[in-house]
């Protein structure tokens, strides 16, 4: 990842935090620090990915499905309100906050491919090839 890409991701996360989007199911971004490999981000501690949760709790109870659906919808609406496209939404990028808590709470993570809606062009391919 280039410095420009890192800076863009950090800029997006800072804007999301400035608008309080961590309360709308977006991972809470705290700060960055430099390492010999580039910038590292300090994010809130979350329990596990939705993929791992699903694989250990099959079949999902209807209550969990409802909670997950609602929580993802809130996060996507928050991104829409900010004119941001996540562009890499998958079970690995949805995290369960605390698997013992009910109703189940989730947060979106990984804004590495995110972009502003104004940057998107018709026919643009932004996801990894094997995810398309």
Secondary structure, DSSP 8 states (H G I E B T S, - for coil): --HHHHHHHHHHHHHHHHTTGGGGTB--EEEEEEETTEEEEEE----EEHHHHHHHS-S--HHHHHHHHHHHHHHHHHHHHTTEE----SGGGEEES-TTSSS--EEE---TT-EEGGG--TT---S-GGG-
